[in-house]
Amino acid sequence: MADKKPAAAPAADAPAKPKLPIVPIVGAAVLSAVLVGGIMFFMMPKAAHAPAEGEAAAAAEGEEGEGEGEAAAPKEEARYVEIKGPLIVNLTGGNAKYLQIEVQMATRTEPGQKAIETHMPAIRSALLMLFRTTTAADLDQPDAMPKLQAKALEEANRVLEEQTGKKKVVDQLLFTSFVTQ
């Protein structure tokens, strides 16, 4: 008779397939998710301080006293309108001969922005005339820029009041470049 080999039975001596260590892999994934979440939490910009209930009530009372019983609307974002091109004028007296200024105006309303854009030639002309009256000696003063900026703001609002009938359309007038030569 022929030798029959017994069917192959799993050998007890054969090495077992290595199993992936599930617990360390899952633990590492959870740990990395927590670290990323923590980093994102601390790196995000902070929200503005919301007033507490008592502060909100006090602010509402203050607004009622000022606004004839109407709750004042929250302040809108500033809208900047640039006067295209620099304003260049000749100066009289002193060493400086030219003044070159670049100007932007800020308003808080869309109608204000449209009024500034519509009447830009008149504003530009008025500002050129104002800057033309400035002397080199005026610019040598330490507070020359803030004074000139305040006068320019008044002049821009004067022109807009004449054109539209509305007061204080321009909230702020900024010099973005100021060169004397």
Secondary structure as UniProt FT lines:
FT   TURN            12..13
FT   HELIX           22..43
FT   HELIX           53..66
FT   TURN            67..69
FT   STRAND          79..82
FT   STRAND          87..90
FT   STRAND          98..107
FT   HELIX           110..118
FT   HELIX           120..132
FT   HELIX           136..139
FT   TURN            142..143
FT   HELIX           144..164
FT   STRAND          172..180
//
